[in-house]
Amino acid sequence: MRKATRFLEKFSTVACFLTFLPWKLRSVVTYSLLGCAAETRLSRPPGMLDLRRGDIFTKQRPCSSPVSWRPQLCLGNLSPMAEDMERLYAQRLKRYVTAMRNGKPDCVPIRPFVAEFTAKYAGFTCQEVTHDYEKAFIAARKCAAEFDWDAVVGNMVYVWTGLTEALGLKYYGVPGIHIPADTGFQYREPPEEKAFMKPDEYDALSADPTGFLLNVWLPRVSKDVVAPGEANSERNNLALIKGGMAMLSYFSAFPKQNELLRTESGTVSAISGILKAPFDIIADKLRGYVGLSKDLLRQPSKVLKACEALMPHLLHVALGGADPDKNVPIAIWMHRGCVPFISPSQFDRYYWPTLKPIIEEIWRRGHQVLFYAEGRWGAHLQSFAELEAGSIVLHVDQDDVFEVHRAVGDRFALSGGIPNHVLSYGKPQEVRDYCRKVIDEVAADGGYIMDASAIMQNDTSIENVRVMTDFTREHGVY
């Protein structure tokens, strides 16, 4: 699995626990669990185009719409929104939403999930975009504008080490500190005997998730935060104060970033809100994969009870960050719930019964979910097909995108499926050939969003990404 240490832990979140914590402390703990920042949506300014009212600009621009881009820091005054840029934004939003609803837009939308690739393109190191979120924002906007993409995430690098270091978190491998400066940040899972949750603590977790998180989990993942009953320290107080200030700074910057994407290049913010499966919460940041694997054999009923206890909290967090206009999806990052990490029977008993009702309730409230299914999920497509048609967008990583399309393409839109190794090390003609096959077979009737199989890091070829983009603009017109 490509850079599995990074991807299998990506976006590990137990933010669901934080519903009832005081907001400042909740902010601190949220980031320490998330390892990322969920996209923050902007409300539609008065007088702007609204897809729900049908007031989309009817005269379509060509699919290729290059723009002149100059970086703007998030601080300072904005220039007035140009009318043509707003029309471009509306066109791209319509294109993206139509494809996600499994319909046929004017052309195949392009929505690359690019992380450290943006640093490479903008001339920054991985250390720079991890330590300075303004540089990460600039890199994302530069790529969005100069590659002419329809939708992006405001900062796919996500982790800002100004916050993680303020909290004293132990489980990050930070570029320039623990790992080389031009290597993407890593998650470091402790050995089983040092897991952040012990095997005899399931009852405490199930009884009071927020209390367990605050009183037990947080002091274990931080080198500075002390547990209740221990002597207080200056470092404990400073960690919480600095962490809260850093969280406020970082999360408050996302609305401005999304606004600049819209006004500078007419680019859509690709996701809004975040979700994790209850099973993945336990595997990622509590018991660890090895510990949970043993728990499934030794105390299966307690694992199930804990997953069930997390469900309402996860639903609350997902809906709390959802797009109020119900256009872009809530993203769920899926990794340790698939075969071969667990058996088909374990998937049927633990993973799916505690995730499916959350997806159904989100859809009942009018929101799609993007299944960012890292790894191979082909063994579970039949389960996914139990969901209502159109309720999810299924991202394809290591499965054969053509087989996935044949299995569920009539029910759900797909994204991804362009192998990362082809984009990193293949020849330009290989990229064209693969994109042609995907567009001709998977995207023939719509319902497809162009993207790589997995998040693109700094080993991705700039030339090949441009080839993927340009070829899709040329060949992906309906």
Order of alpha helices (4+ residues) and beta strands (2+ residues): alpha-alpha-alpha-alpha-alpha-alpha-beta-alpha-beta-beta-alpha-alpha-alpha-alpha-beta-beta-alpha-alpha-alpha-beta-alpha-beta-alpha-beta-alpha-beta-alpha-alpha-beta-alpha
